[in-house]
Amino acid sequence: MSHVELLPQVKAFLARQHGCFINGQWVVPDGATSAVLNPATGETIATVADANQDVLDQAVAAARKAHEAGVWSGLRPADRERILLNFTAMVEQHAEELAQLETISQGKSINMARMLDVNATVEFMRYMSGWATKIEGQTLDVSIPIPEGAKFTAFARREPVGVVAGIVPWNFPLMIASWKLMPALACGCTVVIKPSTETPLTALRLVELAYEAGIPAGVFNLVTGGGNIGAALAAHTGIDKVSFTGSTAVGKSVGVAAVQNMTRFALELGGKNPMVILQDADIGKAIEGALLGGLLNNGQVCAAASRFYVHRSRYDEFVQGLAAAVSGMPIGAGLDQNAAINPLVSHKQQQSVLKHIEQARVDGARVVTGGTPVEGAGFFVRPTVLADVTQAMAVSKAEVFGPVLSVIPFDTEEEAIGMANDSEYGLAASLWTNDLTKAMNLVPKIHAGTVWVNAHVLLDPNMPFGGVKQSGMGREFGRAVIESYTELKSVCIAH
């Protein structure tokens, strides 16, 4: 059967009363709740608590108390690593359960939820667990001249930054929660996670698995809800570091709130990512790359390719091939294993994407295929290829965050790079060519945090990821993220 039936434990989880997880216990605040919808049907599948200020204060206080008591940072690094590896193993054991929760609340394909959202999360968790035993400082030769004849030994040590707030978006709720949680825990920090209102379910299950794996009470806390709870968390005086992934507009407000308290912060924000296809490129491979890079998670990816700059001599070939491939993609619910295109996360997101397409039509773009909603229930938009797009159009500037692929011709490589860089964003880009010299010469000219050559949207835990310009500041992954969850303390000893 192509349709996946929900596991009994998934059904039981959906039926539960969901609160906030604080100091190793569930806390159910009085007052409002938020509905979690199935994007394929628009129906409510669960309700979660809306945290209030008092509950938020409790979560931050629990994290602070655990940090100050050293219940986590005071463990041997090898013991933290062992617990984190046990946590990783439990996530792997519950892989199908987590994949189904991710699919039914976010809308994405169950195939992708299994392969990427869960399997890639497990690999990331395993990688980050190992960093617990590999954090290092440095010894320093110093030339302090006074008092005369004195000798000094100096070194710098890395210490956990403290209490971390992780604010998670709705497009990859399990994966991005782990991106914030695991490096913080590897460094010895304590954490308060705030998942998106639309997609809190996998985070709620994740915190249970963490506690069962042996992470002490107070080390990993979770608050849910809409309204201003995310803003209140970012502005909380008990937080030492904020890690936010989401839109540029909201990210800026998070940064402003954090800096009022001189709270450290990292922002992974929006993108309007170009794919530059040179004259010598393999068009068949470029089209395959466009399907993955542009339509992964139905285009709801911050690093998704959405601007396709194609040499004019290959333009028609690319447009026709891309349109043919896109128009043949089956559309259906995420639990339909045969469906390649799935619903967007919400009615709001669906309407936003449709407005971008309509504006592109008004501006003169040609809709080669797609561009309409799917009749019936659910928040579907047919995958859309736009031709005759110009650099001046709104669709070339704004982050659509949906299955909309805009194709623009160019005549020279200098023109292509200029248009690729003509954006307020700078998260990611890709260059498609079989000419190694051109690739090596053009990559440094592209303004982006990540540049792929003959690939797009592929990540690895050891490769730093983050943006420049309006796409944020700070880096996820690798040694870079370890540095962002630690503070350097210099020690100078006279002897």
Secondary structure, 3 states (H helix, E strand, C coil): CCECCCCHHHHHHHHCCECEEECCEEECCCCCEEEEEECCCCEEEEEEECCCHHHHHHHHHHHHHHHHHCCCCCCCHHHHHHHHHHHHHHHHHCHHHHHHHHHHHHCCCHHHHHHHHHHHHHHHHHHHHHHHHCCCCEEECCCCCCCCCCCEEEEEEEEECCEEEEECCCCCHHHHHHHHHHHHHHCCCEEEEECCCCCCHHHHHHHHHHHHHCCCCCCEEECCCCCCHHHHHHCCCCCCEEEEECCHHHHHHHHHHHHHCCCEEEEECCCCEEEEECCCCCHHHHHHHHHHHHHHHHHCCCCCEEEEEEEHHHHHHHHHHHHHHHHCCCECCCCECCCCECCCCCHHHHHHHHHHHHHHHHHCCEEEECCCECCCCCCCECCEEEECCCCCCHHHCCCCCCCEEEEEEECCHHHHHHHHHCCCEECEEEEECCCHHHHHHHHHHCCCCEEEECCCCCCCCCCCECCEECCEECCECHHHHHHHCEEEEEEEEEC
